[in-house]
Amino acid sequence: MNELDAGVAVPIETETVPVRRILGLNPGPMTGPGTNSYLIGEERLSLLDPGPADEVQLQNFLQAIGDAKLENILITHTHGDHSPGALALQEATGARLVGLKAPDVAGHDKTFAPDRLWNDLDTIDCGEYSVQLIATPGHVSNHICFLLLEEQLLFTGDHILQGTTSVILPPDGDMTAYLDALDRLLLIPLKALAPGHGSVMMEPHSEVEKLIAHRLKREQKVIVGLESLGAVSLDELVLTVYDDVAAQLIPWAKRTLLAHLLRLQQDERVQCNNKLWEMC
């Protein structure tokens, strides 16, 4: 998919339940080509992650919905590139809002107000298909993946991205919770992953295993860095641990590095004194 496809509903490969991907109008360094929205179903529709509030994209959604009924707006999490468009879309269609409310930290869309309290493993029956909520905290605490049961297709939001890795954002994001959620996905029968950014992935469990291995390899690099440098600040350590990352991404890498350090601190393997990190 390229930028020329932005706003256009493009079918993805499925067996029985139609799914169309609609690329957002928000390309950028952290969003790639833009946020992926997904329109699920034929007559009783669900739209996942409408992205930023954007009148042009709203009209694109309404054109794709056509004469069908939009019943659900599914939100993986409340970051600004995923959920703010839900409010206008609900006003235009009357669809219910499915997801978890924003945590009380900066950087979340506080306009998102789900219609009810939703829980892990809740299943939405739309007649022609069913969608199950899978709690996947880590990137942020209120992250949910949505499983299209008939297709064994998992919509992963920012939990799993194609071609890159998610930023883990303490204090709300948590590396241990993130890895535990990835482990959980290995136990679920899956045929494909539909990410919030990037292309559909057709080897889901292999992708999850590679992502776990990548995170643990990075964690080992944190340990080696601390053993080599001794007591060190976050600003210094990130340049060693993320020496393979472009300079403009270092501020985001520093957030994920902190998540690794907090995980290791919880395991009593590292400690922090006067903002300097070192091995225990």
Legacy VTK file of the C-alpha trace (Angstrom):
# vtk DataFile Version 3.0
C-alpha trace
ASCII
DATASET POLYDATA
POINTS 280 float
0.000 0.000 0.000
1.287 3.495 -0.794
0.190 7.038 -0.077
-1.949 7.129 -3.238
-4.290 4.645 -1.566
-4.986 6.912 1.422
-8.695 7.148 2.190
-9.623 4.353 -0.231
-11.252 1.126 1.032
-9.068 -1.719 -0.240
-10.098 -5.368 0.370
-7.616 -7.596 2.163
-7.439 -11.345 1.644
-10.039 -13.219 3.713
-12.047 -16.423 3.267
-15.654 -15.569 4.164
-15.895 -12.238 6.007
-15.135 -9.123 3.915
-12.505 -6.825 5.406
-11.377 -3.557 3.826
-8.375 -1.533 4.895
-8.602 2.270 4.709
-5.261 4.034 5.014
-5.261 7.194 7.112
-4.389 10.656 5.891
-1.671 10.967 8.541
1.694 9.750 7.210
4.695 10.592 9.376
7.829 9.369 11.150
5.831 7.542 13.850
2.825 6.484 11.760
4.586 5.332 8.590
2.210 5.553 5.600
-0.604 6.368 8.065
-2.961 4.641 10.479
-4.787 1.605 9.154
-8.552 1.609 9.697
-10.411 -1.607 8.937
-14.025 -1.989 7.844
-15.347 -5.451 8.719
-18.441 -7.181 7.343
-20.919 -6.810 4.504
-24.221 -5.538 5.928
-23.638 -5.209 9.689
-20.335 -3.399 9.756
-17.651 -2.652 12.328
-14.937 -0.068 11.770
-11.700 -0.413 13.692
-9.506 2.574 14.642
-10.860 5.573 12.688
-7.637 7.453 13.424
-7.376 11.225 13.983
-10.390 13.486 13.726
-10.470 14.421 10.037
-13.519 15.554 8.068
-12.146 14.271 4.767
-11.458 10.827 6.221
-14.889 10.792 7.840
-16.442 11.243 4.411
-14.222 8.449 3.113
-15.559 6.175 5.835
-19.172 7.086 5.118
-18.649 6.445 1.408
-17.174 3.010 2.165
-20.067 2.195 4.531
-22.607 3.162 1.894
-26.101 1.780 2.511
-24.911 -0.776 5.067
-25.227 -0.194 8.821
-22.193 0.602 10.934
-22.893 -1.096 14.257
-19.551 -0.887 16.066
-16.530 1.392 16.242
-13.682 -0.698 17.634
-10.781 1.108 19.309
-7.502 -0.660 20.042
-6.243 2.171 22.273
-6.680 5.890 22.804
-3.628 7.438 21.186
-4.246 10.394 18.914
-3.573 8.484 15.711
-6.161 5.795 16.514
-9.261 6.986 18.377
-10.181 10.703 18.021
-12.074 10.108 14.778
-14.535 7.893 16.662
-16.598 10.772 18.044
-17.707 12.261 14.712
-18.151 8.808 13.200
-20.466 7.809 16.041
-22.457 11.029 15.662
-22.851 10.340 11.936
-23.807 6.658 12.233
-25.083 5.933 15.744
-22.592 3.077 16.091
-21.585 2.000 19.573
-18.057 2.556 20.859
-16.082 -0.523 21.861
-12.812 -0.238 23.770
-11.320 0.885 27.065
-11.431 4.463 28.320
-8.259 6.510 28.305
-5.929 6.123 31.291
-5.296 9.192 33.397
-1.955 10.055 31.803
-0.869 12.529 29.154
-0.965 11.686 25.478
-4.355 9.945 25.367
-7.631 10.875 23.698
-9.961 11.803 26.548
-12.894 12.298 24.127
-13.287 8.542 23.731
-16.112 7.303 25.963
-17.045 3.638 25.375
-20.742 2.797 25.560
-20.209 0.281 28.371
-17.490 -1.420 30.386
-15.760 -3.856 28.064
-13.689 -6.779 29.323
-11.089 -9.208 28.081
-12.649 -12.026 25.985
-15.951 -10.194 25.480
-17.378 -11.281 22.128
-19.455 -9.116 19.804
-21.891 -11.148 17.679
-22.704 -9.339 14.435
-24.557 -12.259 12.876
-22.341 -12.598 9.817
-19.198 -12.541 11.974
-17.994 -12.324 15.585
-15.219 -10.220 17.086
-13.506 -11.021 20.385
-11.634 -8.543 22.576
-8.128 -9.666 23.594
-6.522 -7.525 26.293
-2.935 -6.745 25.275
-1.481 -4.148 27.662
2.120 -3.081 27.250
2.376 -0.351 24.627
-0.213 1.336 26.849
-2.405 -0.067 29.612
-5.713 0.119 27.704
-4.584 -1.646 24.544
-6.902 -4.252 23.019
-6.454 -6.499 19.994
-9.619 -7.616 18.213
-9.914 -11.177 16.896
-12.190 -11.816 13.911
-13.080 -15.344 14.928
-14.285 -16.716 11.600
-11.058 -15.675 9.873
-8.650 -16.126 12.790
-7.520 -12.628 11.832
-6.114 -10.498 14.654
-6.274 -6.705 14.422
-3.218 -5.721 16.437
-3.319 -1.912 16.675
0.099 -0.846 17.966
0.764 -4.102 19.831
2.358 -5.601 16.724
3.455 -3.447 13.784
4.699 -4.491 10.380
8.322 -3.658 9.714
9.022 -1.955 13.042
8.435 -2.309 16.780
6.105 -0.498 19.165
7.300 2.095 21.624
6.602 1.064 25.231
5.566 4.143 27.163
6.076 4.123 30.965
4.542 4.770 33.388
1.381 3.613 31.622
3.184 1.234 29.274
4.896 -1.807 30.761
7.482 -4.123 29.183
6.615 -7.175 31.284
2.922 -6.797 30.467
3.855 -6.383 26.797
5.906 -9.579 26.671
3.262 -11.507 28.615
0.623 -10.354 26.116
2.795 -11.524 23.226
3.227 -14.920 24.888
-0.528 -15.154 25.208
-1.004 -14.638 21.468
1.098 -17.731 20.773
-1.681 -19.813 22.361
-4.415 -18.437 20.073
-5.037 -20.023 16.637
-4.243 -17.273 14.134
-3.977 -17.068 10.357
-2.978 -13.419 9.913
-2.187 -10.157 11.710
-3.687 -6.847 10.577
-1.570 -4.109 12.193
-2.339 -0.503 12.968
0.554 0.530 10.725
1.968 -1.415 7.796
0.816 -4.402 5.785
-1.033 -7.561 6.780
1.273 -10.338 8.031
0.487 -13.905 6.983
2.742 -15.806 9.421
1.351 -14.573 12.734
3.043 -16.857 15.236
6.403 -16.475 13.517
6.002 -12.683 13.723
5.179 -12.877 17.432
8.148 -15.147 18.137
10.490 -12.810 16.255
9.163 -9.847 18.212
9.695 -11.590 21.558
13.220 -12.568 20.527
13.931 -8.980 19.448
12.800 -7.562 22.792
14.839 -10.095 24.781
17.889 -9.439 22.613
17.494 -5.718 23.293
17.151 -6.464 27.013
20.423 -8.386 26.913
22.013 -5.388 25.224
20.838 -3.250 28.168
22.572 -5.621 30.573
25.802 -5.690 28.556
25.732 -1.894 28.348
25.356 -1.517 32.111
28.115 -4.048 32.771
30.412 -2.129 30.453
29.558 1.447 31.441
28.810 1.094 35.131
26.506 3.667 36.707
25.095 5.616 33.783
22.302 8.013 32.913
19.431 7.130 30.616
20.693 9.664 28.070
24.092 7.969 27.924
22.849 4.390 27.997
20.387 4.841 25.137
23.229 5.677 22.746
24.831 2.301 23.453
21.717 0.150 23.607
20.097 1.773 20.552
23.186 2.397 18.448
21.266 0.946 15.491
18.483 3.571 15.626
18.279 6.832 13.661
19.061 9.954 15.676
15.562 11.401 15.325
14.093 8.283 16.973
16.368 8.330 20.030
13.830 10.213 22.215
11.315 7.401 21.571
13.979 4.740 22.048
14.707 6.285 25.438
11.086 5.653 26.489
11.335 1.975 25.593
14.763 1.732 27.236
13.199 2.979 30.456
10.555 0.260 30.127
13.326 -2.357 29.850
15.113 -0.908 32.878
11.956 -0.868 34.978
11.351 -4.529 34.083
14.898 -5.408 35.137
14.515 -3.332 38.296
11.354 -5.235 39.167
13.351 -8.446 38.806
16.029 -6.944 41.124
18.677 -7.125 38.432
19.327 -3.388 38.115
18.949 -0.372 40.390
18.681 3.375 40.035
20.322 5.910 42.331
20.346 9.665 41.678
19.083 9.017 38.123
22.009 6.713 37.392
21.296 3.098 36.423
23.582 0.197 37.292
23.548 -3.547 37.827
22.605 -4.768 41.299
LINES 1 281
280 0 1 2 3 4 5 6 7 8 9 10 11 12 13 14 15 16 17 18 19 20 21 22 23 24 25 26 27 28 29 30 31 32 33 34 35 36 37 38 39 40 41 42 43 44 45 46 47 48 49 50 51 52 53 54 55 56 57 58 59 60 61 62 63 64 65 66 67 68 69 70 71 72 73 74 75 76 77 78 79 80 81 82 83 84 85 86 87 88 89 90 91 92 93 94 95 96 97 98 99 100 101 102 103 104 105 106 107 108 109 110 111 112 113 114 115 116 117 118 119 120 121 122 123 124 125 126 127 128 129 130 131 132 133 134 135 136 137 138 139 140 141 142 143 144 145 146 147 148 149 150 151 152 153 154 155 156 157 158 159 160 161 162 163 164 165 166 167 168 169 170 171 172 173 174 175 176 177 178 179 180 181 182 183 184 185 186 187 188 189 190 191 192 193 194 195 196 197 198 199 200 201 202 203 204 205 206 207 208 209 210 211 212 213 214 215 216 217 218 219 220 221 222 223 224 225 226 227 228 229 230 231 232 233 234 235 236 237 238 239 240 241 242 243 244 245 246 247 248 249 250 251 252 253 254 255 256 257 258 259 260 261 262 263 264 265 266 267 268 269 270 271 272 273 274 275 276 277 278 279
